[in-house]
Amino acid sequence: MIMTPRLRKFALTAHVVSSVGWLGAVAGFLVLAVAGLTSQDAQMVRAAYLAMELITWFVIVPLSLASLLTGLVQSLGTTWGLSRHYWVVAKLLLTVLATAILLVHTQPISYVARVAAETTLSSADLRGLRIQLVADAGAALLVLLVTTTLSVYKPRGMTPYGRRKQHEQRTVSQP
């Protein structure tokens, strides 16, 4: 089903807003993770980890799910299709993978936030987990930049299914 131009623009706007919002929220999370890891101020560390949990549950998770959903709507409602072009397939796989990994990594985020709320973290407390939060946020930011780049540049290359569908459309349009 191909969407009307008005609906397509609305769906595209929703997709761009949720995707760019996700990217920005992860960048903010990364800043907080670095501040929580490197700051010597106990209140700053506590605030950073408490804010990270809130950003994760109320901004990043909803935006990741919205980005995935609106991306599916865009692909199924436009001529790009879900499996016609390699860049769409790659973007879908990266988004699904990033969302799944995000959902798994909400547990360590919540754990560090709970510990920060209950005690004062020293620079040695949960150091490995705190470093992991920085590394995970950096990796997530990189993946989101790749998906954004794929959306802008749309590298050539059709899947075998896409080539077959294109051939069928050409055959039908010719008398």
N, C-alpha and C positions, 0 to 999 in steps of 0.2 A: 504494500500500500504506500503510495507516494502522498506526502502531506501537502496541504495547500501552502502557498507561499507565506501567508500570515502565520500559520501554525508552525511551519518550518523555522521561521525567524524566531518565534517564541521559544521553540525547543532548543534552537542553537544558542540563544541568549542564556537560557537556563543552564545549558551545558558549559558554556564559557564561564559564566559566573561561578558555578559550583567547582569547576576544575581549577580556575585561577584562585578562587578562595581557598581551596584545598592546598594549593602550592604555597600561598601566602601564610596560611595557618601552620604549615610544616616549617616554613622559614622562621616564624615566630617561636615555635616549639624548639627549634634548634638553638636559637639565641638563648632561650631560658635554660636549656640543657647545658650549654656551655657556661652560662652564669652560675648555675647550680654546682657545676663541677669545679669551677675555678675560683669562685668568690670565697673570701675569708670571713665575710660577714654572715653570721649564723641566721639572722633574720632574712637576709637576701636569699640564702640557700633554701630556707624553709618556704619562703614565698614563691621561689622559682618552681619548686617541685609541686606545691599545691596548685599553682597556676597551670602547670603542665597537665595535671590530671583533668582540670576543668576544660582546658582547651582541647584535650584529646576527646573527651566524652561529648562535649557540647558543640564543638566546631569541626574538628578533624574527621571524626567518625561519620557524622551526618553529611558532611561535604563529600567524603569519599563515596558513600553510598549514593548520594545524589548525582555525582559525576558518573558513576557506573550506570545508573538507571537512565540518565539523560543521554549518555553516549549510546546506549542500546536503542533508545527511541530514535535518536538521530540516524543511526546506521540502518535501522529497519524501516524508517519512514522517508528515506531519501534514496537517490540512485546510487550512492556509495555502497550500500548494502553492508551486511555484517561479515561476509566472507568472500567478497569479490576482489579486494585489494589487500596486498600483504601489509601495508601500513596500518589498515584498520584492524586486521587480525593481531598484529604486533601490539597496537595500542590497547586493544581489548585484553589481551593476555597480560600485559604489564599492569593494567588497571585492576584486573581481578587478582593478580598476584600481590600487588601493593595493598589492596584492601584486605585480603586474607592475612597477610603478614601483620598489618596494622591491628587487626582484631586479636591476633595472638599476642602482640606486644602491649596490649592494654593492661595485661596482668602485671608485668614488671613496673609499669608506670604507676599504677594504683598502689603497688606495694611500696615503692619509694615515697610516694606522697603520704601514705599512712605512717611510715616510719618518720618522715619529716614532721608530720603533725604531732606525733607523740613525743619525740625526743629532738635534741639538737644534734644535727649530723656534724661529725668532725670530718676533716678532709680525708681520713682513711676509711670512714664508714661507707659500706656498700660501694666502694670505689669502682670495682669491676662492673657492677650494674649501672652505675652512673656514666661510666665511659661508654658502655653499650648503648645507652639512651642517646648519647651524642652521635655515635657511629650510625645507629639506626636512622636517626633523623637526617643525617647527611646523605645516607644511601637513599632514603625516601625522596629527598629533595632532588637528587640526581635522576631517579626514575621519573619523577613528575616533570622534570625539565626535558627528558627524552620524549615523553608522551606529548608534551606541548610542541616540541620541535617536529615530531611526526605530523601533528595536526596542521602546522603551518606549511611545511615543505611538501607534504604528501608525495613521498618518493614513488616513482613509477614502479610498476610491477603488479600484474594481476595474477590471482590464484588460478589454477586450472578451472575451478568452478566459475570464476569471473570471466575467463576467456570464453568458456562455453556459453554463458548467458549473453555475452556481448555478441557472439556469433549468431545466436538464436535471434537476437533483436535485429541484427542487420538483415538476416534472412527474411524475417517477417515484414520489415519496412520496405524491402525491394519487391517490385511486382513480379 
